[in-house]
Amino acid sequence: MNEKIFRLKTFEKASYCRHFEEEVIKNLKLKNINIPTYVSAGQEFIAASMATICEDLKIKPLIFGQHRCHSIYISFGGDKVKLIDELLGRKTGCTKGMGGSASIASKEINMFGHDGLMGSNGPIGVGACFATNHPTIVFLGDAAAEEDYVLGGLGWASTKNIPLITVVEDNNLSILTEKKVRRNWEMSDVAKSFKMQGYNIDDDPIDLLKYSEIFFKKPCLLNVNTNRIFWHAGAGKDSDDTFDRYEEEKKRLGEDALAIDKKIKEEIKNLWKKQLEK
Ligand SMILES: Cc1ncc(C[n+]2csc(CCOP(=O)(O)OP(=O)(O)O)c2C)c(N)n1
């Protein structure tokens, strides 16, 4: 795919994610949302890029996210109204108002909800991929990736050569503990030690596109460095200086991105307004 088209398609998905999360923040502050909520703003280009690549490959993968998964659901085409309803605790939500922010599931997009045990989606995703031989993506945080059962699953995936992509959304933090305090190794090296292709890259969409030639042909792991703009849970901010990929892409793409951003902001605002009035 042409680079500019890829960037724009990915930006469009990221824009849906970003404006959705901005409404989430607003409604957390207004206390319209009253459940633990894990906002993915800042990290949205990872899911958006993976979804654009899958669309181009005409592949509808099995998706195993963890608690910070709004952007995964939205990028892969999850029904946004059902996600709003879920966050508002309604029966019409994507998990009938019982999963909340952390356990989003959708049969329509093959997305399996997380159970809250960090990293459990690693081996569960490996098992599903092995049993079905269906292209599968497991999304893990950099802390979840450290769990022993994640590592066992990676070894099995490599041994059985299954069509699995493990994406580590590496925002450097486990709640508030930085990676350098927790370990002196990288997940890309762990993958290589299991004889799997492993890469340590940035969340620039083109960096993800670069590796798409091997996607689903053999197991691989992408450790993608990114930034969390809001707190681990809830609406606060650790810093106002956090690098923001969304703003960077908006600048790079110029007028085209500004028009997409404006249109989608309005669309998402209206969607929330309509649901809140119900
Ligand atoms: C096995 C297990 N250990 C600890 C926790 C508590 N916990 C919940 S989220 C979290 C941090 C997760 O960090 P990461 O996987 O990097 O994802 P992020 O929140 O950064 O998206 C921890 C330690 C848990 N839920 N499960």
The ligand as an ORCA input file, in Angstrom:
! r2SCAN-3c Opt
* xyz 1 1
  C      -1.434    -11.245     37.378
  C      -1.748     -9.837     37.750
  N      -0.835     -9.116     38.442
  C      -1.104     -7.825     38.778
  C      -2.313     -7.250     38.425
  C      -2.590     -5.800     38.812
  N      -2.441     -4.957     37.626
  C      -3.514     -4.564     36.895
  S      -3.066     -3.663     35.568
  C      -1.437     -3.746     35.943
  C      -0.387     -3.085     35.093
  C      -0.502     -3.529     33.686
  O       0.504     -2.910     32.939
  P       0.676     -3.274     31.404
  O       0.464     -4.733     31.185
  O       1.967     -2.711     30.953
  O      -0.544     -2.538     30.701
  P      -0.913     -0.994     30.710
  O      -1.756     -0.757     31.930
  O       0.355     -0.212     30.745
  O      -1.704     -0.785     29.468
  C      -1.240     -4.491     37.105
  C       0.078     -4.761     37.714
  C      -3.249     -8.058     37.715
  N      -4.424     -7.582     37.341
  N      -2.931     -9.323     37.370
*
